């Protein structure tokens, strides 16, 4: 099979998996709390990657373990809770669309805290994406309510954490394998996730009741496919096609998320897709210069 064609198949598969994560959160929330869904997601992803983590743990320098834990904290654990809490008040399609702000916050966090250079292209891209985000919120008339804006702020905070994580990994974990980082980070963060899961009374629920089983299954798929398997596929794509091509999955995720939103009858129309196009145009402009250097 042609290498380029296979790369695009992997790209599409990754977009579908990550883009479907937002509707899986909604399904998990039908019978479980946001904290339980997010905790199950991290626990299941940690269990799947546990053998890989055990294999590589001793090979990682001790001074890097703390950084890897923080990478899992900012890159997986905290965003998992924030997205689930947010989807208690907003559509999954909106959450998936706002997730596309991640590359913008990678640039902003890099400039603010990691001494990364900010070019005119990046500033212009940030302005374009920010404009698209504001228009997206205005396109949903009820989003001006303070409560809904609070839920939206959870998604924005999650993308800020993603931005911090990417810069932290780039600066401090350059010589550590990507799969090692993912496996060890998720396994370590599965421990506090398990404690939160127990603290929320999950194990006292009627676990054999159909609704609880369904939401648990959705959370398990979210963790196994949307976190563990997706991470492996992403790093495979990075090795095969390069970081720039792999990073463009940002363009595919919100498209899939909005597709699921349409199927589930969420408020998704031409206005939302137009705003999505503006946000992604900003992401493209902001990262174009980086790709050329």
N, C-alpha and C positions, 0 to 999 in steps of 0.2 A: 504494500500500500504506500502511496506517495506520502512522504514525511510531512509536507505542508498540509495535505488534506487531513492526516491523522491529528496534527496539532489543532486544526480547527474543530475536529470532532471532540477533542478533549476540552477545548475552550467552550463549546456549546454545552457539553455535559456539566462543566463546572458552573456555568451561568444558570443552568436549570436547577442544579442542586442548591446553590446559594440563594438563587432567586425564590426558590420554593420554601426556604426557611421561614419566611415571614408568615406565610399562611399556616405552616405547621405550628408556629407559636400560637396562632389564633385557635387552632384545633386543640392544642394542649390546654389552653385556658378555659375550655368548655367545662371541665370538671376539677381543674387544679388551679392553685393560685400562681401568680407570676413568679414568686420565689421558688415554688416547687418545680415548675416547668424549666426554669433556668438552671436550677440545681441538678435536675435529672439530665439535662443536656450536657453539662460539664462532667457529671459522674459517668455517664455512658461513654462519652468521648475519651475520658481518662482510662476507663476499663479496656476499651478497644486498643488504645495505644500503650497500655501497661507493659506488654512484652517488649516493645521497642524501647520504652523508657528504661526498663531494667537492663537491657542490652547495652545501652549507651551511657547510662548514668555515671559509671565509674570512669568513663573516658573524658568527661567534662571537668575542666579545672574547677576546684572548689570555689574560687572567687567569682565564677560565672554562674553558679547555681542561684544566687540571690537575684541576679539580673534576669535569669530565665524565669524564675518564679514571678517577678514583676511583669515580665513580658506576657505571661499567661494571665496575670491579674488585669492588666490594662487591655490586652488584646482579645481576651475571651471571657473571663469570669464576670467582670463588672459590666461590659457591654451586654452579656447575656441577660443579666438582671434588668438592665435599663431598657432593652428592647421589649422584654416581656411586660414590664410595668407600663411602658408606653402603649403597647397594643391593647391594654385594658381600656384605653380611651380614644385611640385613633385607628384608622384602617391600616391593614397590613400593606396595602399598595402605597400609602403615604409613607409608612416607615421604610419600605424598600426604596422608594424614590429618594428620601432624605439621606439614606445610607450612601448614596452616590457623592455626598459631600466629603467623604473620607479622604480622597486625594488632596482636596483643598486644605483640609486641616493637617495633613502631612506636611504641606508647605508652610502653613502658618505656625505650627508647633516647632518645626525645624528652624524657622527664622527667629522665633521668640526665645527658645530654650536650648537649641543645639547649634547655634551659630551658622546655620545654613544660609547660603546666598539666595537672595530674592531678586529675580530679574523682573523687567517690565512685563514680560509675557506672563509671569506668575501672578503679578498684581492684577493685570487685566483679567486673567482667568478667574481669580478670586472674586472680582467685582461682578463678572458675568454670572457665575454660579450663585452668588449671593442674591443677585437680582432675580434669578430664576426661582430661588427658594422662597423669596418674599411673594412673588407672583403666585407660586403654588399655594401658599397659605391663604392668600386673598381669593384664590379661585374656589376655595371651600368656604362658603359664607359663614358656617357655624364655627370656624376655626379661630375667630376673634375672641371667643370666650376664654377667660383666664384659665379655666381648668384644662381646656384642650391645648392651649399654649404651653401649659406645664408638661403635658404628655409629650408634646413635640420637643420640648427642651431636653427630655430624657434621651431622645434619639440623637439630638445634636451633641449632647454630652458624650454619648457612646462613640460617635465619630471623632470627637476630640481625643478620647482615650485611644482609639485606633491610630490617630495621628501621632500621639506620644509613643505608642508601642513601635510603630514602624521606624521612627527616628532613633529610638533606643536600641533596637536590634541592629540598625545600620551602623550605629556608632560603637556599640560595645560587644556585639556578637558576630562580627564579620568573619571570624575564623571558626565559627561553630556551625555544624551542618544544620540546614533548615529543618529537616525531619527530626533531628535530635532535639532542636529547640521546641518544636510543636509537641512531640511526645512527652518530654520531661515537663514542659510548662503545663500541659493539660493534666497530666497525672498528678503533679504537685497541687494544682488548684482544684482537683477533684476532692481533696481532703476537706478544705473549708466548705465546698459545695455540699458534701455529704453531711457535714455538721448542720448547715442551714436547712437541708432537707429534713433531718431528724428534728430540728428545732421548730419547724413549721407543722409538725404533727403528721407528716405524710404517712409514716409507718403505722399510724393509728387509724388511717382511713380504711374503708371497706375495699381493699385492693382488688377483690374479685368482682366487684360491681362493674357492670358494663361500661358506664361512663368514665369511671376512674381508670379502668383498663385501657379504654380508647385514648384518653388523654396521656396516659403513661406511655402507650405505644407511639403516639405522635411525638412525644418528648424524646423517646429513645431513638426514633428515626432522625429527629433533629440533631441529636448528639452524635450518633454513629455516622450518618451521611453528611449532615450539614456542617459538622465540625471536624471529626476525625478523618473520614474518607476524603472530604473536600480538601483538607489540608494536604493530604498525601498527593492528591491529583494536582493541586496547585503547584506544589514543589516539583512534581514530575514535569509540568508544563514549563516552569521556569528553566529547568535543565535542558529541555528539548528545544524550546523556542526563544528563551531569553526573558529577562525580567520585564522589559517594555511590553512585549506582546502579552505576557501573562497578566500584567497589571491592567490591561484593557478590559479584563473581565468586569471591571467597574461599570462598563457601558452595557453589559448584558444583564446584570443582576436586576436593576430596576425595571427593565422591560418584562422580564419573567414575573416579577412581583406584581406589576400592574396587570399582566395577563390573568394571573390567579385572582386578582381583585375583581376583574370583570366577570369571571366565572362565578364568584361568590356574591355578586351583586353589590359590590362596594362602589363608592362614588368615584368612578373613573371615566373621563370623557376626553374630548379633544383639548380642553383647556389644560387638563393635567398632563397629557402627553406633550403639549407644546411647552409647558414649564419644564418637563423632564428633558426635552431636547435642549432648552436653554442651559440647564444645569450641566448637562453632559458636554455641551459646547464649551462651557467655562472650564471644565476638567481637561478637555482636550487642549485648549489654548494654554492653560497653566502648565501642562506637562510636555507640550511639544518641544520647547527649548531644551528641557532636560533630556528628552530622547535623542536630540541631535548632538548633544555634547558627549 
